[in-house]
Amino acid sequence: STVAFGVFGLIFGFDPFLGTIAPYHWPGLSEFLVFTVIGLACGVLGRMYIGTYHGLTAWFAHGRGVRRVPRLVRPVVAGAAVGGLGLVVPGVLGTGYGSIQGALDAHTVQRLSMWILIAMPLAKILATSLSVGTGGSGGIFGPGLVIGAATGALVWRVAEPLGLASASPAPFVIAG
């Protein structure tokens, strides 16, 4: 890992993975309430992520009617579904690290529709469960980061106009 990071850094530079973030100052105790909401929301979404992933994996492996579909066709069908989902919520496609980077910026989060902020964690759960759960390649840790970051951004977007959160979504995205 050390050698790989060294080679990567020599080629691409040793900048922080998600860029730099402005310093953060705690404005008050109200933010602890917001962080509690983020923790509860991420807990619920984490359970939903696990349940959806395992449920779809089991259904694609042993589900009624699915067994008749050739094993090689299942990821193709799931990939088409993920592609369709990506047309509605583009942030679910790819690794999602760009979505995390965007969520760290207040102007980017404020420009997004509330519907997109609500749909993003749910769509990422479904997209990951479909793609990896059908035998496609990929991981489940990175998408979990995206789900949490999107949840933190959503909670910040609701709390900030109420005066319960600071002007920067970064701590809330990171907590998520």
C-alpha positions in Angstrom: 0.0 0.0 0.0 2.8 2.4 0.9 4.6 1.8 -2.4 1.4 2.1 -4.4 0.5 5.4 -2.7 4.0 6.7 -3.4 3.8 5.8 -7.1 0.3 7.3 -7.3 1.5 10.5 -5.6 4.5 10.9 -7.8 2.3 10.7 -10.9 -0.9 12.6 -9.7 0.4 14.6 -6.7 -0.1 14.3 -3.0 -3.1 16.6 -2.7 -5.9 15.6 -0.3 -8.3 13.1 -1.8 -11.4 15.3 -1.5 -9.6 18.7 -1.7 -9.2 21.2 1.1 -12.0 22.4 3.3 -12.3 25.8 5.0 -11.7 25.9 8.7 -14.8 25.2 10.8 -15.9 26.9 14.0 -18.6 25.6 16.3 -21.3 28.2 16.5 -23.3 26.6 19.4 -24.7 23.5 21.0 -27.6 23.4 18.5 -25.4 21.6 16.1 -25.1 18.6 18.4 -28.8 18.1 17.9 -28.2 18.2 14.1 -25.4 15.6 14.4 -27.7 13.4 16.4 -30.3 13.6 13.6 -27.5 12.7 11.1 -26.5 9.7 13.2 -30.1 8.4 13.5 -30.8 9.0 9.8 -27.5 7.2 8.8 -28.4 4.3 11.1 -31.8 3.9 9.5 -30.2 4.2 6.0 -27.4 1.8 6.9 -30.0 -0.9 8.0 -31.9 -0.2 4.7 -28.6 -0.6 2.8 -27.8 -3.9 4.3 -31.3 -5.2 4.0 -31.7 -4.1 0.4 -28.3 -5.5 -0.6 -28.7 -8.9 1.0 -32.4 -9.1 -0.1 -31.6 -8.4 -3.8 -28.5 -10.6 -3.7 -30.6 -13.5 -2.4 -33.4 -12.8 -4.8 -31.1 -12.7 -7.8 -29.4 -15.9 -6.6 -32.5 -18.0 -5.6 -35.6 -15.9 -6.3 -38.6 -17.4 -7.9 -38.5 -17.0 -11.7 -35.0 -15.5 -11.6 -33.4 -19.0 -11.6 -34.6 -19.4 -15.2 -32.7 -16.3 -16.3 -29.1 -17.2 -17.3 -26.6 -16.1 -14.7 -24.8 -13.9 -17.2 -28.0 -12.0 -18.1 -28.8 -11.0 -14.5 -26.0 -8.3 -14.3 -27.0 -7.0 -17.7 -30.6 -6.5 -16.6 -29.5 -4.9 -13.3 -27.0 -2.7 -15.2 -29.8 -1.5 -17.5 -31.9 -0.7 -14.4 -29.0 1.2 -12.8 -28.5 3.1 -16.0 -32.2 4.1 -16.0 -31.9 5.2 -12.4 -28.8 7.2 -13.3 -30.9 9.1 -15.9 -33.1 10.3 -13.0 -30.4 10.7 -10.3 -27.1 11.1 -12.1 -25.1 11.1 -8.9 -25.6 7.4 -8.4 -23.4 6.4 -11.4 -19.7 5.8 -10.9 -17.8 5.8 -7.6 -19.7 8.8 -6.2 -16.6 10.5 -4.9 -17.4 13.5 -7.0 -20.8 13.7 -5.3 -19.0 13.7 -1.9 -16.7 16.5 -3.1 -19.7 18.5 -4.3 -21.6 18.0 -1.0 -18.7 19.6 0.9 -19.5 22.9 -0.9 -22.4 25.0 0.4 -23.3 26.6 -2.9 -23.4 23.2 -4.7 -25.7 21.7 -2.0 -28.0 24.8 -2.0 -28.4 24.7 -5.8 -29.6 21.0 -5.7 -33.2 20.3 -5.5 -34.5 18.9 -2.2 -35.9 16.0 -4.2 -32.4 15.1 -5.5 -31.0 15.3 -2.0 -33.7 13.0 -0.7 -33.4 10.6 -3.7 -29.6 10.4 -3.7 -29.0 8.1 -0.7 -32.0 5.9 -1.6 -31.0 5.7 -5.3 -27.3 4.8 -4.3 -28.6 2.0 -2.1 -30.7 0.6 -4.9 -28.0 1.1 -7.6 -25.3 -0.6 -5.5 -27.5 -3.4 -4.5 -28.5 -4.1 -8.1 -25.0 -3.8 -9.6 -23.0 -5.7 -6.9 -25.8 -7.9 -5.7 -26.3 -9.5 -9.2 -22.7 -10.5 -9.6 -21.3 -7.3 -11.0 -18.0 -6.1 -9.8 -17.6 -3.3 -7.3 -17.5 -2.7 -3.6 -20.0 -1.7 -1.0 -17.8 0.6 1.2 -17.4 3.5 -1.2 -21.1 3.7 -1.9 -21.7 3.6 1.9 -19.6 6.8 2.1 -21.7 8.4 -0.6 -24.9 7.5 1.1 -23.7 8.9 4.4 -22.3 12.1 2.8 -25.6 12.7 0.9 -27.5 12.2 4.1 -25.3 14.7 5.9 -25.8 17.2 3.1 -29.6 16.7 3.2 -29.8 17.2 7.0 -27.5 20.3 6.7 -29.8 21.7 3.9 -32.8 21.4 6.2 -31.0 22.7 9.4 -29.1 25.6 8.0 -32.0 27.9 7.2 -33.4 27.2 10.6 -30.3 28.5 12.2 -29.3 25.1 13.6 -26.2 24.6 11.5 -23.3 26.6 10.3 -22.8 28.0 6.9 -20.7 25.0 5.8 -22.1 21.6 5.1 -18.6 20.0 5.3 -18.7 18.8 9.0 -22.2 17.3 8.4 -21.2 15.6 5.2 -18.1 14.2 6.9 -20.1 13.0 9.9 -22.6 11.4 7.6 
